[in-house]
């Protein structure tokens, strides 16, 4: 029934995850901007070249921050959606004492690379399935489990933000390296032409 289709839907969410897609997208964007910028900056006036690289570096930094914010919002929406889906099935499963299916659902969700932990709790807060977050950097999304309009428990989904922050730092580092290389290339070009090096 509903629990089986939920398990199959959750199983389809495996793969790179949102974090992997974010890292790839930002890396490609940064490389494209710097690659397009390099030939242009070589032909600009020597003083304007360095200023232009700084402007692009600032724009890249702003874009990375914006992408990180969008990614975080996407992860929260994903957890809320997952919590709603599990909550609808869990109420019926709890009423039927089907704790094995609850355990299977929690284990399936926990395999998602964006999920740091999942706990299905009864009305007194005891864990029926799953467990608490594996990371202290997790953000917990909590939703009630209802059965016939009555709250019978809750589901807590922990989003592990440590990989997101680590990947964002790596992307920032790669962008800084690209900017530094571009500045070095400009300085080398200026020196080779006898221009003042900026």
C-alpha atoms as one frame of an Amber mdcrd trajectory, in Angstrom:
protein
   0.000   0.000   0.000   1.115   3.502   0.870   4.167   2.342   2.822   5.494
   0.282  -0.114   5.131   3.111  -2.656   6.797   5.463  -0.146   9.777   3.080
   0.233  10.133   2.867  -3.561   9.964   6.666  -3.952  12.588   7.153  -1.282
  14.858   4.611  -2.950  14.812   6.682  -6.164  16.348   9.669  -4.334  19.769
   8.050  -4.132  22.665   9.408  -6.187  24.821  12.460  -5.964  22.393  14.360
  -3.817  21.806  18.080  -3.841  25.268  18.840  -2.445  27.073  17.074  -5.293
  24.979  18.879  -7.886  25.666  22.219  -6.179  29.426  21.688  -6.169  29.414
  20.725  -9.846  27.254  23.680 -10.874  29.259  26.308  -9.003  32.583  24.846
 -10.205  31.459  24.951 -13.833  30.095  28.496 -13.447  33.319  29.731 -11.851
  35.475  28.102 -14.510  33.347  29.549 -17.333  33.421  33.075 -15.909  37.175
  33.037 -15.330  37.841  31.436 -18.741  35.742  34.088 -20.480  37.310  36.856
 -18.416  40.984  35.985 -19.004  41.259  36.958 -22.717  39.243  40.110 -22.139
  41.375  41.297 -19.246  44.590  40.894 -21.247  43.465  43.602 -23.682  42.165
  46.062 -21.111  44.221  48.884 -19.654  46.700  47.699 -17.026  45.060  49.479
 -14.053  41.557  48.416 -14.994  42.596  44.779 -15.327  43.221  44.246 -11.644
  40.070  46.133 -10.681  38.013  44.015 -13.090  39.370  40.785 -11.610  38.433
  42.053  -8.129  34.914  42.891  -9.321  34.519  39.415 -10.859  35.897  37.787
  -7.701  33.350  39.716  -5.648  30.545  38.731  -8.034  31.605  35.077  -7.814
  31.595  35.297  -4.031  28.098  36.774  -4.025  26.889  34.094  -6.443  28.358
  31.326  -4.276  26.631  32.741  -1.199  23.340  32.944  -3.114  23.728  29.343
  -4.349  24.500  28.134  -0.806  21.347  29.853   0.464  19.240  28.303  -2.314
  20.744  24.899  -1.615  19.944  25.181   2.088  16.366  26.184   1.306  16.084
  23.237  -1.093  17.331  20.836   1.578  14.800  22.163   4.100  11.973  21.798
   1.561  13.154  18.263   0.788  13.117  17.343   4.497   9.675  18.899   4.990
   8.296  17.043   1.978   9.841  13.779   3.141   8.482  14.365   6.645   4.982
  14.961   5.285   5.084  11.791   3.180   6.419   9.635   6.001   4.082  11.246
   8.513   1.008  10.286   6.478   2.106   6.651   6.282   3.505   6.473   9.814
   0.225   7.350  11.534  -1.482   4.314  10.039   1.559   2.078  10.618   1.745
   3.116  14.289  -1.973   2.427  14.763  -1.408  -1.068  13.321   1.763  -1.624
  15.419   3.751  -2.145  12.201   7.073  -1.043  13.662   9.073  -3.185  11.226
   7.830  -1.138   8.258   8.545   2.066  10.195  12.113   0.801  10.745  12.514
  -0.012   7.033  11.272   3.434   6.023  13.649   5.133   8.470  16.604   3.052
   7.259  15.792   3.834   3.637  15.607   7.567   4.360  18.853   7.489   6.342
  20.708   6.296   3.225  19.969   9.605   1.479  23.248  11.591   1.361  21.500
  14.781   2.464  19.942  13.207   5.560  22.033  13.122   8.725  19.510  11.101
  10.701  15.835  10.334  11.045  13.789   9.457  14.093  10.165   8.375  14.261
   8.872   9.106  17.750   5.755   8.119  19.654   3.584  10.675  21.450   5.842
  10.524  24.526   9.029  11.130  22.525  10.347   7.560  22.588  12.140   6.510
  19.391  10.158   3.869  17.505  12.435   3.757  14.458  15.642   5.383  13.253
  17.917   7.387  15.467  19.182  10.860  16.219  21.434  12.943  13.969  24.960
  11.682  13.368  26.441  15.196  13.294  26.320  18.089  15.718  26.005  20.397
  12.688  22.628  18.916  11.724  19.537  21.053  11.363  16.476  19.161  12.588
  13.118  19.463  10.843  10.289  18.176  13.054   6.753  17.341  11.957   3.819
  15.801  13.758   2.471  12.373  12.869  -1.318  12.345  12.773  -3.760   9.479
  12.819  -7.425  10.370  12.301  -6.647  13.987  13.153  -4.918  13.139  16.450
  -1.195  13.683  17.051   0.294  10.243  17.737   3.964  11.097  17.414   6.517
  13.050  15.442   9.181  12.605  12.847  12.526  14.342  13.117  14.667  14.606
  10.011  18.181  15.902  10.529  19.857  17.599   7.595  23.602  17.120   7.903
  25.014  20.524   6.949  28.683  19.585   7.474  29.130  18.225   3.900  27.376
  21.296   2.491  29.710  23.624   4.380  32.773  21.584   3.456  31.838  21.531
  -0.238  31.106  25.256  -0.187  34.559  25.890   1.329  36.170  23.727  -1.378
  34.325  25.631  -4.116  35.401  28.925  -2.522  39.003  27.692  -2.476  38.898
  26.687  -6.148  37.429  30.074  -7.071  40.163  31.866  -5.124  42.809  29.824
  -6.946  41.289  30.714 -10.331  41.232  34.405  -9.446  44.840  34.270  -8.193
  45.960  32.560 -11.415  44.176  35.164 -13.510  45.842  37.988 -11.560  49.232
  36.289 -11.965  48.675  35.936 -15.726  47.772  39.618 -15.981  50.868  40.629
 -14.015  53.072  38.423 -16.198  51.566  39.912 -19.355  52.039  43.441 -18.039
  55.660  42.702 -17.134  56.343  41.199 -20.568  55.019  44.354 -22.251  56.880
  46.734 -19.974  53.665  47.967 -18.375  53.441  48.821 -14.691  52.463  45.628
 -12.841  49.257  45.979 -10.794
